[in-house]
Amino acid sequence: MANKIITIGRQFGSGGRELGRRLAEALQIAYYDKEILTEISKRTQLTEEYVHNVVEHHPYPLLPITVGHSLYPDMAFQLQQSVYTEQSNIIKEMAAASDCVIVGRCADYILHDIHPFRIFVYADMESRIARCHARAPEGEHLSDKELKQMIQKVDKGRAKYYEFYTGEKWGDKSSYDLCINTSNVVIKELVPHLAAFLS
């Protein structure tokens, strides 16, 4: 019997990460998010910060691995390709090992051959700004305007990365099995209903 695999794409600030973590807990299955970046870093010997920058942005920018050390364009591109290759390998290994929820990382596309249940989480800007305020570290405060700019920047980077490697439009409802609008929704209250649906 094939493993139950749930992938979650999400707009920044929509609560997609929280939804994925709580859903995995409710279903009592594995949850993978930042663990993927850690494993890519180990396998490629690149810093987690570099790997994070690659997967959250368009693949083209040249990002220095160490301060004061930049890369030739072809070398940078090869490194970015190696990050995606390892990401694909790791996600396939995780999906083969057990039932799991995987957040982001083009997992829905990478695993399309095994037909995961693909969720996309979105919300209106007001709700996303409110969530960002709520989870901001103590003493760190950005204005609504600054948060909106950050949200738009992160979403733009995710969209470019996804579209570069998949050839598909990020967030297009036709690419997902379920799209969830979390505007003015308490994620904790939503998850039990979603878990029951997916059980």
N, C-alpha and C positions, 0 to 999 in steps of 0.2 A: 504494500500500500504506500502511495506517495506521501511525502511529508506535507503538512499544512504550512504553506509559506504565504505570509502577508507582507506586501511591500507598501511603504508609505512615502509618497511625495508630499511636499508641503510648502506653502508660502511662509516666509519668515514672519514669526509672531502669531501664526495661526493656532499654535498649540499642538502642531502635528507630532512633535517629539514627545510631549507629555502623553498625548493620546496613544502613541505607539508603545511607550513604556507601561502605561496602565493596562492597555489591551493585552500585552504579553503576560503581565502579572495575573490578569483575570482568566486568561486561557491556560496559564501555567506552562508557558512555552518560552524558549530563549528569545532574548532581545539584543539586537545588534545595531549600534549607531557609531559612536566614537571608537569603539573597539576595532572597527574596520580600519580607521586611520592609524591606530597604534600598530596593527599587524602589517599594514603597508609599509610603515616606517621601518619596522624590523627587517622586512624582506628586501627593501630597496636601500637601506642604510641612509635614507633621507630623513631630515628632521620632521617631526609631526607637524610643526608649524608650516613647513614648506608643502607637505602633503595636503594639509588643510587648505592652504592658499590655492593649490592646483585644483582641488575638487570643488571649491566654492567660487571659482572665477573662470572666465574664458580661458581655454588652454594656451592661447598665444602669448600672454605677457611673460616677459623674462624675469624670473624671480631669483634673486641671489640666494644661494644655499647658506653662505656664510657672509658676514659683514665684509664689504669691500671686495667680494669675489663674485663677479658676474660671469655669465656663461655665453658662449657663442650660440647664435640662434638655433643651429641644428642640434647642438648638444642639449639645449634646454628643451627642445621639442621631443627629443628621444627620451629624456627623463620624464617628461609629462606623459608620454606614451607608456613608459614602463609603469608609472603610477596607475594608469587606467587598466593595464594588463593585469597587474597584481590585484587591483581592486576586483576585477572580474573573477579571477581565480579564487580569491578569498570568499567572495559572496557565493559562488557556486559550491565551494566546500562547506560553508555554513548551511546552505540550503539542503545539501546532501546529508549532513550530519543529524539534523533533527528538525522538528517543527519550530518555526521561528517567525518573529517580526523583524523586518529590516527597514531602517529609516534612510531614505535618500540614496545617494551613490549610484543612481541609474539602475537600481536593483530590479525594477519592474522590466526594464529592457534586457538586462543581462540574463535574467531568468525566464525570458518569454517562452523558451522551449518547454518549460515544465509548468507553465500556466499558473503563476502565483495569483493570489487575490490582490488586485491593485487598487489602493486607496489614494485619493488626493485630498488634502485638507487645505481649505482656504477660508478667508474671513474678510470682512470689510476693514478698511484702513483704521477706522476709529477703534475697533476691537483689538486690532494688532498693536496699535500704539499703547492702548491700556495694558495689554499683556506685557509688553516690553517694560513699561513703567513698573509693573508689579514684580517683575523678576530682576530688576536692576539691583546690583550690589549696593549695600548701604553706603550712603555718601556720594554715590554716583548718580547724577541727575542730568538728563538731556531734555531739551525742550521738545514739544510735540513736532515742531518743524524739523529738528535735527533727527529725531527718531524716524519720521517719515522718509527723510533722505536716506537714512541707513537701511531701512526696510526695502526701499526701491532699489538701492545699490545691490543688496544681497540677492534679491529676487532676480535682478538682471544678470548677475553672475551665475546663479544656478541655472537660469534659462539657457544662457549661452553654452554652458558646459554640457547640459543635457542634450541640447539640440546639436552640438558639435559631434558628440559621440553616437547619438541615436538616429539623427536625421528626422526626429519627430518633434512636435511642438510641446514644450513643457507646459503642463497644466491643461492640455486639451482634453476635454471630458471624454472624447471618443477613445482615448488611450487607457482609460481606467474603468474598473468594474463598479466603483462607488466613489462619488465626490461628496465630501462632507463640509458643510458651511458651519463654522464654529463661531460665527458672529453672535455675541451676547449669550454664548453657551458655556456652561460649567462643564469642563472636560470630564471631571470626576463623575458627574451624574450621567453623562452620555455613554461612557464606556460599558457599563453593564448591559445596556440594550444592544450595543454593537457586538459585544462578546457573545450574547445569546444568539444573535443573528448568524455569527460565524461559527458557532459550535456545531 
